[in-house]
Amino acid sequence: MSEIGFQLYGTHENEPESRILTAGPVSVTLQDGNLRTLRFHGHEVLRAISFLVRDKDWGTCAAEITDLAADGAPDGFSISYRARFTAPDGANLDCDIAISGAADSLTFAADCISDADFETARAGFAVLHPVIGVAGQPVTVTHADGSVEQARWPEAIEPWQPFKEISAITHGVAPGIEATTRFEGDVFEMEDQRNWTDGSYKTYVRPLARPWPYKVEKGKAFSQRIAVTMQAAADARPAASAGDAITLKLTPTEIKLPEIGVGLRPECLADEQGSLSPLKTIGAKHLIAHFDPVAGHGLTALQGYAEIAKASGLKVTLELAVPCRRPLNEEFAEFAAQVKQAGLPLDTLFVCPSVDRQSTPPGSQWPECPPLEDIYAAARAAFPATRLGGGMMSYFTELNRKRVPGDLVDYVSHCTNPIVHAADDLSVMQTFEALRYVIRSTRAIYGDKPYRIGPSTIAMRQNPYGSTTKDNPGLKRIPMANIDPRHNGQFGAAWTLAYAATVAPAGLEVLALSTLAESFGLVAGEDEPVAKGELRPLTHVIARLGALAGESWYQVETSRPDAVLGLGVAGRVLLANITPANQRVALGRKARAITMLGIDAHEIVEADMLDLGPYGCAEIVFN
């Protein structure tokens, strides 16, 4: 990868090459052997069709592709190849893949066999329907028994599967355009992937109610097939072109922008204690201090947090994973004594049962756990003068499935992570389409209860869906990784600003989009786009957000929310380009000054047009 690419992504790894396949009004992108962005007359029909193999911890087994053959003509195309998926224990699943497309149809078939017992959480097709233009709209679901259900796509995020036993889905793509997707070879069901901030509804093979991981037996062949047919009425219109310049519409509101929080972790204490100056730089108001007794965290961690709190003067939230292994009053009395001994002043205490950090999928048995009412009562008794928060240390998914009693806590909180299912650049930036539904759904559940989010970062700090996060020493783009190089580049800055813009309507109390140090933090380490010890590009964005905390939010609507997102206050706007292409923005009036944020930091004086480079971020000040 070029030096410019390294500055954008923080890695020298290139994304896989892609190829656009066309057949009349049908177009689709082939990448890594799977299909993305199926369009008909320019309208998005499906976000993806993928044949995926997960290991026992839901990590993705990458496909080794051989014998690739392609044939294309104006009215059709065909692709074939062999894919080998290798499990961590060395077992192989070999699949013969055949893809074909015509002017009104597409098929994707897989014939597979393993050379040993292959342990997997899932092996088979996943089909993604888009969210934009689909949520809340009519859908026809044909079930495996032949029955037909007339329904609507979920508007609020469904905690459980909206549809099961699926053999076909028919939905409206655009006025006058309809598509039917058929599923063959196994039992399929749908989950609302917005739970994980994926911008899609996913129809996948093998119901979650069945045990996992499971084994694909050695030498036992299986086949699956996806078939899509599309039709357009005579008066159906093709999708509009993107246009020349992106326009902005600013609307004042009474919603206040949140204060900025920063995460602390015991394993990073030494680096955190030596990296306090960025806290002032970004205008942070809160420290979110993680504390997990089951992981061995004790008095030393609390004393380290107390030193940071004293040096910084910031408010402290103790993020407590409650073991629930002894009587709750005993556990909380011990925590309170340790906090007092450490001299750690608490502004708030956020509690979550340790077992609730792991996902309980649909159909699974919930782990033993005391009632949340009892946990909160014990917390109140031990910390009577401290505000109490409840929710999930993990993600909205878990909060949506196990909804805490909001009337018993002073605020609710959760995190999100954009690389649970996919880690390519496009998928990560498409998560904002779902994040807007996450905050709407949380507000629908908890009303105007004070609400916090974070620490949320591109990298995954804990894995609710397996035994561990994935190590990433090669700095690649992989799901569930505990290090993501894009956090270090301009991509991370754009993601951070777009995240803040997307959650602004929620009226959050606190937003945390980083930790203080190391791989989730504010300061660069070795071999990064900026020198070791310098501020990462996202830190400059968070500093601008910190400066706006408490001000009234101006909604910034862009004509291309798939390309540029932003937020504003009176006389000032922050914009992020969430694409790898240059984007031209018409500001609508002359700006007094524009400051580019991140890698290519510079200022522009008096302009009414703005050219945002790949993943560029800007602060625009008007007269």
N, C-alpha and C positions, 0 to 999 in steps of 0.2 A: 504494500500500500504506500502511496506517496506521503510526503511530509504533511501535506494539507489534509489528507485522509486521517493521518494519525492525530492531528490536532482536532479533528471533528469527533473521532470515535475513541481515541485513547488506545487503539490497538493497531497492529500492522496486518491483522487478518482482514481480508476482503469478504464481503458477503458472497454467497454462491452466485454463480452466473445464472441469469434468467433468459428466457426466450419467449416471445409473444407468438402464440399460435392463432391463426384466424381462419374462419370459414364463413364467407359472406358477412352477415351482421353479427356473427359470434366471434368473440375474442377471449383468450384466456392466457395466463402467464404460467409457463412451466419453470419450476425452480426446485432444485434438489429432488427431482422425481415426482413432485406433487404439483397440484394446480392451485393457482391463486387468481382472484378477481375475475371470475367468469362474468362477461358482459354480453348483453344482447341489445343491439341498436344503441350501444353506449351506456346502457343502464346496468348497474351492478345486480346480478342475479344471485350469485353465491360469492361469499368472501373466500372460501377455500374448499377444496376436496383433497384430503390427505389420507394416505395409508400410513399409519403411525404404529410404532411398537414402543411400549413403555417397559422399563425394568420394574423390579418388584417394589421399588420406592417411588414410582411414577416419574423417574428420570427418563429422558428420551434416548432410545437407542438409534444412533445415526445410521442411515442406510449407505452401504457401499454399493454403488451402481456400476454395472458392467453390461456389455452387449447392447448399448443404447442404439436404437435405430429409429429414424424419423422419415416420414414421407408426407409431403404437403402439396396441395393444389388449391386454387382459388375457392373451390366449393367443399373442401374437406382436408383433414389431416389425420395422421395416425402416428403413435409413438409406442415403442415397446422397449423393455429393458428387464434385466434381472437385478433384484435388490437383495442384499444380504444384511440382516440385522443381527448383531452380536451382543449377547447378554454379558453382564460383568463376569459371569463364571465361565465364559467362553463358548457357550452353546450358540448355534446359528439357526436363524429362521430364514429360509430362502424363498423368495416370492417372484413369480413371473408376472410382470405388469403389462397391461395393454390399455392404451388410451386412444380414443377416436372421437373426432368431432365433425359435424356437418353444419349446414346453415341454420338448423333449428334443433340440434340435439348434441349431446355429449355423453360418452360412457367412459368409465374407469373401472377396470376389473383387475383382481389379484388372485392368483392361485399359489398357495403356500404349503411348505413342508419343512419340518425341522430335523436337524441331524442329531439332536439329543433332546431330552426333556427340557423345555424352554420355559423358565419362570418369568411371568409377566403380569403386570397389573391390567394391561389392555393391549390387544393386538388386532388391528383392523381399521376400518374407515372411520373418519370423522368428517362431517360436512358442516360447514359454517354458513349460516344465513346472516346477512347484515342486520344491523339494528336500525340505522338511519332510514326513515321512510317505511319501516316495517313494524316497529313497536306499536302495539295497540291496534293494528290493522287486522282484517279478517284473514283466516287461514283454514284450509281444509286438510284434515289429517285422516288418511286411510290406515286402519290398524291391521295387524297381522291376521285377524280373524275375518277380515273383509268388511267390518263395520266402518262407517264414515262419520267423522266428527266435524261439525262446523263450529269453529271457535275463533278466538283472537290471539294474536301474539301477545305475551305479557307486556304490560306497560310498566307497572311496578316490578321490581326484580323478584322473581319466584325463588324461594329458598329450596324448593324441591323440584323434581322434574315436571315441567308443564304437560308433557305428552310422553306416553309409553307405548310399547308394542307397535312401533311405527313401521309401515311398509311403504308409505308415500306421503309427500307433503306438497300441496298446491298453494301457491301464494301469488298475490299481485306484485309485480315488479315495479310497474309504473302505470299510469292511466292507459288502458288498452293493451297491456302486456302482462302475460301470465306464464308461470313456469311450474312444472311438476318434477319433483325429484323422487326417484324410486330407490329403495334400499333392499338388497337381496343378499342372502347367504347366512344371516344370523339374526338375532333379535336386536333391534335398535331402539333407543330412547333419546330424549332430548333433555339437556340441562341449559339453564339460563346462565351463559358464561359471563354476563355482566357482574355476577357475584364476585368474580376474580378480576374485574375491570377489563375483560376481553370484550372487544366490540362486536359481539356475535351471539347468536343462539347456536349451540352445538348439538348435532344429532350424531350419536356415537354408537359403536357396537358394544354389546354385552352390558346388561343392566347392572347398576351399582349395587343392587340388592344381592347379587351373587357374590360368593366369597372371592377375595383377592388378597394377595397375588394368587394366580392359578398357573397350571402347567399346560403348555401345548405339548402333547405327547410326541415322543420321537417317532418319525415316520408316518404320522397321521395327518393326511392332507386336508386342507380346507380351502374354500373359495368364497369370495365376496365380490359384489358388483354394485356400482352406483350408476344410474341412468337418469339424465336430465333431458326433458323436452321443453321447448319454448315456443310460444306463439304470440303474434302481434296482430291486433286489429288493423284494418286498412287506414284508420285515422290516427294510429299511435304515433307519437312524435319521438324522434331520437333525443338522447340526452343533450342538454345545452353544453356548449364549449365553455372552457374555464374563463375566457375573457382576457382582456389585456392587463387590467390592474385591479387589485383587491380593494374594495371600499370598506369604510368603517362607519358604524352608527353607534354613537355614545348616548347612553341613557342614565341620568343620575338616579340613585336609590338612597334609602336610609340605612342600608346594611353597612356595618362597619367591617373593615378588613382586619384579619386576625393578628394577634401577636405571634412572634416567631419563637419556636422552641427548638432545642438541639438535644439529641440523644447522647447519653453517656453509657459506657459499658465497662464492667470491671476488668475485662481482659485488656482494655486499652488505657487504663488509668495513668500509666507512666507517660504515654504520649499526650493524653488529654491534659495532664497537669502542666505539660510544657507547651501547650498550644492554646493558651487562654485569650490571646489578643484578638483572634477572629470573632470572638463572642461580642466584643465591643464594635468591631467593624460592621457586623451584620445587624446590629441593634437587637440582639436576642433578649428576650425577657424571661425565658423559662429553660430550665434544665430538666430533661426527662431521663431519670436515673434508673436503669434496669437493675433489678435485684431478684435473683432466683436461688433460694436456699438449696433446692435439689441439685443445682449445678455447682454447689460448693461456695456460693457467695456468702460472705459473713461480715464481721465487724470491720475487717480491713477495707472492704469495698465501701462501706458506709463512711468510714473515716476519710477515704480518698474523695468521696463526693462532698463531704463537709468542707474539705480544704478548697475544692473548686468553687463551691458555693460562697465561701467567705471571700475568696480572691476576686470573684466575678460580681458578687452582689446580686445574683439572679435568683429568682424564685425556683424552688425545687419541687418537682413531682417525683415521688418514689413509685416506680412501676413494679409492683410486687406480684410475683408468681407464687400463689399460696399453695404450699404442699398438700394441705388437707389430709395429713397422715396421723395427726394427733388431735385431741379436742381443740376446737377452733380458738377458744378463749386462751388456752395455753400457748398456742402458736402465735397469736397476735400479741399477747403479753410479752413474749420473748422478743418479737420484732420491735415493739415499742421500747423495750429496755435497751436493745442494741442501738436504735436510732438516738435515744437519749445519751447513751454512753459515747457515741460517735460525735455528738454535738452537731447533728444534722438538722437544721431547721426545715420543716416541711410546709410547703404551701398547700399541696394536695397529696393525697394517697390514692393511687389507682390500683385496684385489686382485680385479679383474675385467677381462678383456680388453675393450677398447673396443668391438670388434665385437659382443660378446655383449649389449650394451645394446639392440640392435635385435632384434626378434622374428624367428625363423625359423619361419614357419608350416608346418603339415604339408604334405609334398610339395615344399617348397622346398629349394633347395640350400644347405647350410650354408656360411657365408663362411669364407675361409681364416683359420686361427687356429692358433698353436702348441698342442701338447698342454698341457692344464692342469697335468699333472705337471711339465713343463719350466718353466712360468711360476712355479709354487709353489717349485720348486727354486732358481730364480734369485732369487726374493724372499727365501728363507731365507738364501741366500749373502750377499745385500746387507744384510739386517737380521737377523743371527743371534740377537740377544737380544730380538727383538720378537715377540709373539704374532701369528700369521698367521690371517686370516679369509678365507673363500672363499664364493662364492655368486653372487648377482646384485644389481647396483645397481638394476635394474628390479624386476620383480614375480615373484611365485611362479610364474607361468606359465612364464617363461623358465628358472627353476631346475628346474621339474618336467620340462621338455623337454630340458634339458642339465644333468644331475645331476653336480655336482662330486664328485671323490673325497674323501669326508669324512675318510678316515683320514690325509690329507695336510695338513689344516688344523686349527687349534685351535678354530675355531667356524665355523658357517654363518650366513649372513644374507641377507635379502631385504627388499623393501618390498612394499606393496600400494597400490592406488588404487581408490576406489569409483566413479569417473566415466569409466571406459574406454568403456562401452557406453551408459549412461544416466545422466542427471544430475538427474532429478526427485527431490524430497524422499523419497518412499516408496522408490524404488529404492536410494538411498544408504543409508538405514537398514536395508533388507533385506540389505545385504551382510554383516551379522553372521551371518546364517544360513549363509553360505558360509565366512566367516572361520574358524569353528570347525573346518571340514573342512580348511582350509589348514594349520592348526597340527597337526592329527592326521596329515595326509598327510606333512608335513615330518618329524614325529617317527617315522613308520613308515619313512621312507627313511633317516634319520640317527640313529635311536635316541636315546641320552641325550647326544649331542654338544652342547656349549654352543651356544646358539641365540639370535640377535638379530633384531629386526625394526625397520626404519625407516632414515631418516625417512619415515614414512607420513603423508600429509595428504590432505584432500579434494581440493585442487587437484593437478594433475599437474605434477611437476617435470621430467619428460622423457618423450617419447613413443616407446615401442619399436615402434609400429605405423605410423609415418609419418615424414615429414621434420621435423615440428615439432609442438609443442603449440599449442593454439588461444588466440589473444589474446582477451581478454574485457573490453574497455573499458566496455561497457554493464553490467557486473556482473550477468550473467544466469546461468541454470542451463544450462550447455552441457557436453557430454562433452569430455574431453581438454583442458579449459581450464587455463591456467597461473595463473589467479587464480580463486578461488571465494569469493564474498562470504559464504557461510555459515560459513567459517572465522572470520569476525569477529564473529558473533552467537552467541546462545544455542544455536542448532542445532550450531555447532561444538563447544561445550562438551559437549553430550550425545553427539555422535559420538565425541569423544575418550574420554569415560568409558566408553561402551559398548564401544569398541575394546579398552581396557585390560581390561575385565571379560571379554571374549570370549577374549583370548589368555592370560589368567592360567593356565589349565591347562597351558600349554606349559612353564612354568617357565623363562621367558626370562632370559637374563643381562642384556640391555639392551633397553629399549623407547624409541624416539624417535618422537614424534608432532608435532613441529614443528621449524622452524629457529629461529634466534635473532631475526632481524629481517625486515622487509618482509612480502611477501604470504603467506609460509608461517610467519610468526613469532609472537612472543609479545606484541608491543607494537602498539597501534593506530596507524593512520595517519590521513590525512584522511578526513572524511565516513564515519565508522564509528559503530556503536551506542554506543561509549564514546569519550571525548575523546582526541585525538591525544596519544600518549605514555603513556596509561594502559594497564593490562594488559587484554588481550582476555579474554572470559569463559572460554575454554578454558585460559588460563594458571592460573586459580584451581583448575581441576580437576587440571591437571598438578602443581600444588603439593601437593595432597592425595595424589596418587599418589607423588610424591617422598618425602613424609613416611612412607609405608608401605613403602618399598623395603627388602627384606631380611626383612620380617616374614612369618610363615606365613600363607598364603592360606586364607581361608574361602570355599568355594564358596557362592554365593548363587543358589539356584534360585527363579525367580518363576513364579507360575501363568500369567503372560502374557508369555513371553519375546519376543513380537512387540510388546510395549508398554513393558516396563520391564526393564532389565538392571542387574546390580550385582556388586560384589565386596566382600569383607570381610576383616577381621583380628579378633583377639580383642577384643570389646567395641566394634567400630566397623564400620559398613557405608556404602558409597557406592552411590547409586542414580541411574540416568538414565532419564528418560522419553524414548523415541525416537519419540514421536508428537506431532502437533499438537493433540491433545485432552488435557483434564485426566485424570489417572489417580489414583485413590485406592488407597493401599497400607496394608494392615493389617500393622503391624510385629510383631505376635505378643506383644510385651511393651512395657512403658513405656520410652521413651527418655528419658535425662536431658537431652539437648540435640540439636537438629536445626539444622544450618546450611545454608541454601540457597546454592548456588554459582552465580555468574555475574551476569547482568543484575539480577535481583531479589534481591540478597544481603540476607538477614536471618536472625535466629535465632528458633527456637521452643523453649520450655522445657517439658519433661515432656509427652509425647504418646505415644499408642499407635496413632494413625492419622496418615497423611501424605498430603496432597494435593499432587501434583506437577503444576504447570502445564505448558503446552506446552514440550517439550524441557527441562523442569526437571531440575536436578541437586541432590542433597542429600547431606550427610554426617550420619549418624545415630550418636550416641554413647549407648551403653547404660550402665546403672549397673554 
